[in-house]
Amino acid sequence: MERGVLGDERTSPVRDTSGRFCARNQPRDVWFFGGTAVPQERPIVFPPVNRVSPVAQRRASMAAAKGGTTLDGQPVAPEHLEDDAVVNRRRSHACGLWVRLHPLPPGPHTLTLQGSSGDFHTNVTYTLVVTPAPRA
């Protein structure tokens, strides 16, 4: 089995539908959205539209990116990232539209992502469950 940036595909937070592996390889300062369970104390970061491509292709591939996000029915404006692209291990860049949400209160939340760039389209609705921070 191939190991990707997120590690073993069997425990990838992106493929996890139960929330069991959602904390795998997460940084301490933000929470990269990749599943359905989210901790209470961290901002959430995710792309409604992005693409991983070599540096020379990134601007062209995302120049026409359009998209939006709603959280609990309220619109949240994405930020278009080009020059601040995220570098991965293969020296490619993940660029596009990104959203950073402030930490959410515990409980269920509805998050809708919509976006497009060229022939790529996405339209997904998630029910996030924000887990309370552990008591000391």
Phi, psi and omega in degrees: 000134182285140176260125180259193179300326181271004178097205182302126182300334180291337181242020180293131177295336179289325181269354185282118178262352183259342185093356183299322184249017186295338181270356184300125176059027178278140173288168183276338187266337177220170178240112177281115183296124180207016181194214184240348179255135186225135178285154184290324193270001184243145170296153181250134182235134179199158176254124169294327176216128171207169180209138175263123182206162175301154184309316184296335183261349190297315182295316180296321184288333183246003181300327182261012182298133177226148177176175179201167182219144169234143175237118182051042177084355181257134181292144176231121183282129175280162177251134180274116180252127174236293183287339179263028186299154180273126181269134175254184185296335183270011181063025171264171181236134173264107182236164178147214179262128182232150178233140173236118179260144172295159178307139182264151175290157180302151177118184181279145177220146178256123181239124179242130178243134176222140178187166177202155172202115184062233181267007178266131179223144175221145176203102188225141173240128179245147165254110179270142173245111179274121183272137179298147176295141179296142178279143181281000000 
